[in-house]
Amino acid sequence: MKVGLVCPYSWDVPGGVRSHVADLAVALSDHGHDVSVLAPVDDPADLPSWVADGGRPTAVRYNGSVARLSFGVKATRRVRGWIRDGDFDIVHVHEPVAPSLSILALWVARGPLVATWHSSHDRSRIMSAGYYIGQTAMEKVRGRIAVSEDARRTMVAHLGGDAVLIPNGVRVSAFASTERLPELGAPRPRILFLGRMDEPRKGLSVLFDALPAVLQAVPDLEVLVAGPGDVDDAREGLAPECQEAVTFLGFISDEDKARALRSVDVYVAPHTGGESFGIVLVEAMAAQAAVLASDLPAFRRVLEDGRSGLLFPNQDSAALAMSLIALLQDSGLRAGYVAEADRRVREFDWDRVVDEVIAVYESVRAPDEKVTEDLRGQLVGRLAGRSDAP
């Protein structure tokens, strides 16, 4: 098949949706399909051959974060040209009503369309205001996918209909075999936080509030903080006795993210809300780090209610500190979680997930109604055995 994938967010900025699209493109190519990705791009100089420049993005507030999106007349022209030249068998858009290339592709494209829903909102003002625009665009979509139950509920609440639940994928072997960060010093207990430092819902302040108690129990701990944001502003949230223990890595590439996850004993996810899945938890599990996360519904589902990772009450720094101390001081406890995570993470391996995506493609391409129903029945059968299926 010739498959066109549309990513609404800047290709230059690592993120969950962007990583999902990139990994899906590689997995589809490995299965013999011809893939092209359209995405906003700041610097087109070093793009992979399979990524098309969707125009320079603009930073806007969207879904509780700052997203870099591309929209307008020039972006529409690029979408039209990409679809015309690609002559795709399937166009697969991600975050279909994001005000960027995805919704433009839905308006422009003809033929089989698939959409994947990633984000979740209790109620989105942007989506509510653009309900009829989104509804019109989504009417053309023949295959709907949601990466989590939270994302599926959001889609149903705003636009109606339903979606097949297919989780985010992770290239498990790539994370498990990657090198550690070379610049780290001698072995010592290490933990990692990943996320925008200036985005409250990522919960960095919750972790910082827990650190004094943790450092009293584990004084040689090194805390790695990776992600964009102002380091000086972030340091102001640290107690004086914690300053020496924290190393700010700043913005890091996907490759260095994998190395960072391989370099730590515990990955800490103190997020306070707005998460529909938690792909970074799966990446940490694939990298064989023990996971400690707030008990958000999405995180509980990924970690099987605490079986494959330790959970603490959301925004409770004291509970975070107690849980983190327990993990750092008990190597057997960490090893138990890593072993359970190794089992769990296989369910999210792209080698498995891509087959489910391809089954959706086949179901929307089939011209005969009976064939389409048979394929959909096979897909439902495949998903019936998933522990995270609806």
C-alpha positions as CSV (number, residue, x, y, z in Angstrom):
1,M,0.0,0.0,0.0
2,K,1.0,3.6,-0.5
3,V,0.2,5.2,2.9
4,G,0.2,9.0,3.7
5,L,0.6,9.8,7.4
6,V,-0.2,13.3,8.6
7,C,1.3,14.7,11.8
8,P,-0.2,18.0,13.0
9,Y,2.8,18.9,15.3
10,S,6.2,20.1,14.4
11,W,8.6,17.4,13.3
12,D,11.5,19.3,15.0
13,V,10.1,19.0,18.5
14,P,10.0,15.5,20.1
15,G,6.6,14.6,21.5
16,G,4.2,11.6,21.9
17,V,2.2,12.1,18.7
18,R,5.3,12.9,16.6
19,S,7.1,9.8,18.0
20,H,4.1,7.7,17.3
21,V,3.9,8.8,13.7
22,A,7.6,8.3,13.1
23,D,7.6,4.8,14.6
24,L,4.4,3.9,12.7
25,A,6.1,5.0,9.4
26,V,9.1,2.8,10.1
27,A,7.0,-0.1,11.1
28,L,4.9,0.1,8.0
29,S,8.0,0.4,5.8
30,D,9.4,-2.7,7.5
31,H,6.2,-4.5,6.4
32,G,6.8,-3.5,2.8
33,H,4.5,-0.5,2.5
34,D,5.4,2.8,0.8
35,V,5.1,5.6,3.4
36,S,5.2,9.4,3.3
37,V,4.7,11.6,6.3
38,L,3.5,15.2,6.1
39,A,4.4,17.4,9.1
40,P,5.1,21.1,10.0
41,V,8.9,21.7,9.8
42,D,11.1,24.4,11.1
43,D,14.3,23.2,9.5
44,P,13.9,21.0,6.4
45,A,17.6,20.5,5.9
46,D,17.9,17.2,7.7
47,L,14.5,15.6,7.1
48,P,14.4,11.9,6.4
49,S,13.5,11.1,2.8
50,W,10.1,9.9,3.8
51,V,9.1,13.2,5.5
52,A,7.5,16.0,3.5
53,D,7.8,19.6,4.6
54,G,4.3,20.8,5.6
55,G,5.4,24.4,6.2
56,R,6.8,26.4,9.1
57,P,4.8,25.9,12.3
58,T,3.5,28.6,14.7
59,A,3.5,28.1,18.5
60,V,-0.1,28.2,19.9
61,R,-1.7,27.1,23.1
62,Y,-3.6,23.8,22.5
63,N,-4.7,21.0,24.8
64,G,-3.1,22.5,27.9
65,S,0.3,22.8,26.3
66,V,2.2,24.9,23.7
67,A,1.9,23.2,20.3
68,R,3.7,24.1,17.1
69,L,1.1,23.9,14.3
70,S,0.8,24.8,10.7
71,F,-2.4,26.3,9.2
72,G,-3.6,28.8,6.5
73,V,-3.4,29.2,2.8
74,K,0.2,28.1,2.3
75,A,-0.3,25.1,4.5
76,T,-3.4,24.1,2.5
77,R,-1.5,24.3,-0.8
78,R,1.2,22.0,0.6
79,V,-1.4,19.5,1.8
80,R,-3.1,19.6,-1.7
81,G,0.3,19.1,-3.5
82,W,1.3,16.3,-1.1
83,I,-2.0,14.4,-1.6
84,R,-2.0,14.9,-5.3
85,D,1.6,13.8,-5.8
86,G,1.4,10.9,-3.3
87,D,-1.6,9.2,-4.9
88,F,-2.1,7.3,-1.7
89,D,-4.2,4.2,-1.1
90,I,-4.7,5.3,2.5
91,V,-4.4,8.7,4.1
92,H,-4.0,8.4,7.9
93,V,-4.3,11.6,9.9
94,H,-3.4,12.0,13.6
95,E,-5.2,14.3,16.0
96,P,-7.8,14.9,13.2
97,V,-9.4,18.1,14.6
98,A,-6.2,19.8,15.7
99,P,-6.0,23.2,14.0
100,S,-3.1,22.1,11.8
101,L,-2.3,19.9,8.8
102,S,-4.5,17.1,10.0
103,I,-7.9,18.8,9.6
104,L,-6.7,20.4,6.3
105,A,-5.9,16.9,5.0
106,L,-9.4,15.7,5.9
107,W,-10.9,18.5,4.0
108,V,-8.7,18.0,0.9
109,A,-8.3,14.2,0.7
110,R,-10.5,11.8,-1.3
111,G,-10.6,8.1,-0.9
112,P,-10.1,5.9,2.2
113,L,-9.3,8.0,5.3
114,V,-8.3,6.8,8.7
115,A,-7.9,9.0,11.8
116,T,-6.2,8.4,15.1
117,W,-7.3,10.2,18.3
118,H,-4.5,10.7,20.8
119,S,-5.5,13.4,23.3
120,S,-8.2,13.6,26.0
121,H,-10.0,16.6,27.4
122,D,-12.9,16.8,29.9
123,R,-14.2,19.6,27.7
124,S,-12.2,21.4,25.1
125,R,-13.3,25.0,24.3
126,I,-11.5,24.9,21.0
127,M,-13.3,21.6,20.0
128,S,-16.6,22.8,21.3
129,A,-16.3,26.1,19.3
130,G,-15.3,24.1,16.2
131,Y,-17.7,21.3,16.7
132,Y,-19.5,21.6,13.3
133,I,-16.1,22.1,11.5
134,G,-14.8,18.9,13.1
135,Q,-18.0,17.0,12.5
136,T,-17.9,17.9,8.8
137,A,-14.3,16.8,8.4
138,M,-14.8,13.6,10.4
139,E,-17.8,12.5,8.3
140,K,-15.3,11.5,5.6
141,V,-13.3,9.2,7.9
142,R,-13.9,5.5,7.3
143,G,-11.7,4.2,10.0
144,R,-11.3,5.6,13.5
145,I,-8.6,4.7,16.0
146,A,-8.1,5.8,19.6
147,V,-4.9,5.2,21.4
148,S,-6.6,4.9,24.8
149,E,-10.0,4.7,26.5
150,D,-9.6,8.3,27.6
151,A,-9.0,9.4,24.0
152,R,-11.9,7.3,22.7
153,R,-14.3,8.9,25.3
154,T,-13.1,12.4,24.2
155,M,-13.8,11.6,20.6
156,V,-17.3,10.2,21.4
157,A,-18.2,13.1,23.6
158,H,-17.3,15.7,21.0
159,L,-18.0,14.1,17.7
160,G,-20.1,11.0,18.3
161,G,-19.4,7.6,16.7
162,D,-16.9,5.2,18.0
163,A,-13.3,4.0,17.5
164,V,-11.1,0.9,17.5
165,L,-8.8,1.0,20.5
166,I,-5.2,0.4,19.4
167,P,-2.5,1.6,21.8
168,N,0.6,3.7,21.2
169,G,3.5,1.5,20.0
170,V,7.1,1.3,21.2
171,R,10.1,-0.2,19.5
172,V,10.9,-2.4,22.5
173,S,14.2,-3.9,21.2
174,A,15.6,-0.4,20.3
175,F,15.1,0.9,23.9
176,A,16.4,-2.3,25.5
177,S,19.6,-2.3,23.5
178,T,20.5,1.4,23.4
179,E,23.6,2.8,25.2
180,R,23.5,4.8,28.4
181,L,24.3,8.5,28.4
182,P,28.1,8.8,28.1
183,E,28.4,12.0,30.1
184,L,27.2,10.6,33.4
185,G,29.9,9.9,36.0
186,A,30.4,6.9,38.3
187,P,27.5,4.6,39.1
188,R,25.1,6.0,41.7
189,P,21.3,6.0,42.3
190,R,19.7,8.0,39.5
191,I,16.1,9.0,38.6
192,L,14.7,10.8,35.6
193,F,11.9,13.4,35.0
194,L,10.9,14.0,31.3
195,G,8.7,16.9,30.3
196,R,8.4,20.6,29.8
197,M,9.7,22.2,33.0
198,D,7.3,25.2,32.7
199,E,4.1,23.1,32.1
200,P,2.4,22.6,35.5
201,R,0.5,19.4,34.5
202,K,3.9,17.6,34.0
203,G,4.3,17.8,37.8
204,L,7.9,18.9,38.2
205,S,7.0,20.9,41.3
206,V,5.5,17.8,42.9
207,L,8.8,16.0,42.4
208,F,10.9,18.9,43.7
209,D,8.7,19.1,46.8
210,A,9.5,15.5,47.5
211,L,13.2,15.7,47.1
212,P,14.3,16.9,50.5
213,A,12.9,13.8,52.2
214,V,14.3,11.5,49.4
215,L,17.8,13.0,49.7
216,Q,17.8,12.5,53.5
217,A,17.3,8.8,52.9
218,V,19.4,8.5,49.7
219,P,22.0,11.3,49.9
220,D,24.0,10.2,46.8
221,L,20.9,10.4,44.5
222,E,21.3,12.2,41.2
223,V,18.1,13.6,39.7
224,L,18.1,14.1,35.9
225,V,15.6,16.6,34.5
226,A,15.1,16.6,30.7
227,G,12.9,18.8,28.7
228,P,12.5,22.3,27.4
229,G,12.0,25.3,29.7
230,D,14.0,27.9,31.6
231,V,16.5,26.2,33.9
232,D,16.9,29.2,36.1
233,D,13.2,29.4,36.7
234,A,13.0,25.7,37.5
235,R,15.9,26.0,40.0
236,E,13.9,28.5,42.0
237,G,11.5,25.7,42.9
238,L,14.3,23.6,44.4
239,A,15.1,23.7,48.1
240,P,18.7,24.8,48.8
241,E,19.8,21.4,50.0
242,C,18.6,19.8,46.7
243,Q,20.5,22.1,44.3
244,E,23.6,19.9,44.0
245,A,21.6,16.7,43.4
246,V,19.8,17.9,40.3
247,T,21.3,17.8,36.8
248,F,19.3,19.7,34.1
249,L,19.8,18.1,30.6
250,G,17.6,20.6,28.8
251,F,15.9,19.7,25.5
252,I,17.1,16.2,24.3
253,S,16.6,14.2,21.1
254,D,14.6,11.0,20.9
255,E,18.0,9.1,20.8
256,D,19.2,10.8,24.0
257,K,15.8,10.3,25.7
258,A,16.3,6.5,25.2
259,R,19.8,6.8,26.5
260,A,18.6,8.7,29.5
261,L,15.9,6.2,30.3
262,R,18.5,3.4,30.1
263,S,20.8,5.3,32.6
264,V,18.4,5.5,35.6
265,D,17.1,3.2,38.2
266,V,13.6,4.9,38.4
267,Y,11.6,6.9,35.9
268,V,9.3,9.3,37.8
269,A,6.1,10.6,36.1
270,P,4.5,13.0,38.6
271,H,2.0,14.4,36.0
272,T,-1.1,16.0,37.5
273,G,-3.6,15.6,34.6
274,G,-4.3,15.8,30.9
275,E,-2.8,12.5,29.9
276,S,-4.8,10.1,27.7
277,F,-2.2,7.3,27.5
278,G,1.4,7.8,28.9
279,I,3.7,6.6,26.1
280,V,6.7,7.6,28.1
281,L,5.8,5.1,30.8
282,V,5.9,2.4,28.1
283,E,9.3,3.7,26.8
284,A,10.7,3.7,30.3
285,M,9.5,0.1,30.8
286,A,11.1,-0.9,27.5
287,A,14.4,0.7,28.7
288,Q,14.2,-1.5,31.8
289,A,13.8,1.4,34.3
290,A,11.4,0.9,37.2
291,V,8.4,3.3,36.8
292,L,6.9,5.5,39.6
293,A,3.8,7.4,38.4
294,S,0.9,9.4,39.7
295,D,-2.3,7.5,39.8
296,L,-4.0,9.2,36.8
297,P,-6.6,6.9,35.2
298,A,-4.5,6.6,32.0
299,F,-1.3,5.7,34.0
300,R,-3.2,3.2,36.1
301,R,-4.3,1.4,32.9
302,V,-0.8,1.3,31.4
303,L,0.7,0.1,34.7
304,E,-2.1,-2.4,35.3
305,D,-3.2,-0.7,38.5
306,G,0.3,-0.9,40.0
307,R,1.3,-4.4,38.8
308,S,4.0,-3.3,36.3
309,G,4.9,0.1,38.0
310,L,4.4,1.8,41.3
311,L,1.6,4.4,41.7
312,F,1.3,7.2,44.2
313,P,-1.7,9.5,44.9
314,N,-1.8,12.4,42.4
315,Q,-0.1,15.6,43.6
316,D,0.9,14.0,46.9
317,S,4.6,14.8,47.3
318,A,4.9,13.0,50.6
319,A,3.6,9.8,49.1
320,L,5.9,10.3,46.1
321,A,8.9,10.6,48.5
322,M,8.0,7.4,50.4
323,S,7.5,5.4,47.2
324,L,10.7,6.7,45.6
325,I,12.7,5.9,48.8
326,A,11.3,2.4,48.8
327,L,12.3,1.8,45.2
328,L,15.7,3.2,45.5
329,Q,16.6,1.3,48.7
330,D,15.2,-2.1,47.6
331,S,16.8,-3.5,44.5
332,G,14.6,-6.5,44.7
333,L,11.5,-4.4,44.6
334,R,12.8,-2.5,41.5
335,A,13.7,-5.8,39.8
336,G,10.2,-7.1,40.4
337,Y,8.6,-4.1,38.7
338,V,11.1,-4.3,35.8
339,A,10.2,-8.0,35.3
340,E,6.5,-7.3,35.2
341,A,7.1,-4.3,32.9
342,D,9.1,-6.5,30.5
343,R,6.0,-8.7,30.2
344,R,3.6,-5.8,29.9
345,V,5.6,-3.8,27.4
346,R,5.4,-6.6,24.8
347,E,1.7,-5.7,24.3
348,F,2.8,-2.3,23.0
349,D,5.6,-3.5,20.7
350,W,5.3,-2.0,17.2
351,D,5.7,-5.5,15.7
352,R,2.3,-6.3,17.2
353,V,0.6,-2.9,17.1
354,V,1.3,-2.3,13.4
355,D,-0.6,-5.4,12.4
356,E,-3.7,-4.0,14.1
357,V,-3.3,-0.7,12.2
358,I,-2.9,-2.5,8.9
359,A,-6.1,-4.5,9.6
360,V,-7.9,-1.1,9.9
361,Y,-6.4,0.0,6.6
362,E,-7.6,-3.2,4.9
363,S,-11.1,-2.9,6.3
364,V,-11.6,0.6,4.9
365,R,-10.0,-0.2,1.5
366,A,-12.2,-3.3,0.9
367,P,-14.7,-2.5,-1.8
368,D,-17.0,-5.4,-1.0
369,E,-19.3,-4.9,2.0
370,K,-19.0,-8.5,3.1
371,V,-15.2,-8.4,2.8
372,T,-15.2,-5.2,4.9
373,E,-17.3,-6.8,7.6
374,D,-15.2,-10.0,7.6
375,L,-12.0,-7.9,8.1
376,R,-13.6,-5.8,10.8
377,G,-14.7,-9.1,12.5
378,Q,-11.1,-10.4,12.3
379,L,-9.9,-7.1,13.9
380,V,-12.3,-7.3,16.7
381,G,-11.2,-10.9,17.3
382,R,-7.6,-9.8,17.5
383,L,-8.3,-7.1,19.9
384,A,-10.6,-9.2,22.1
385,G,-7.6,-10.8,23.8
386,R,-5.9,-7.5,24.7
387,S,-5.9,-6.7,28.4
388,D,-6.4,-3.0,27.5
389,A,-9.2,-3.5,25.0
390,P,-12.5,-1.8,25.7
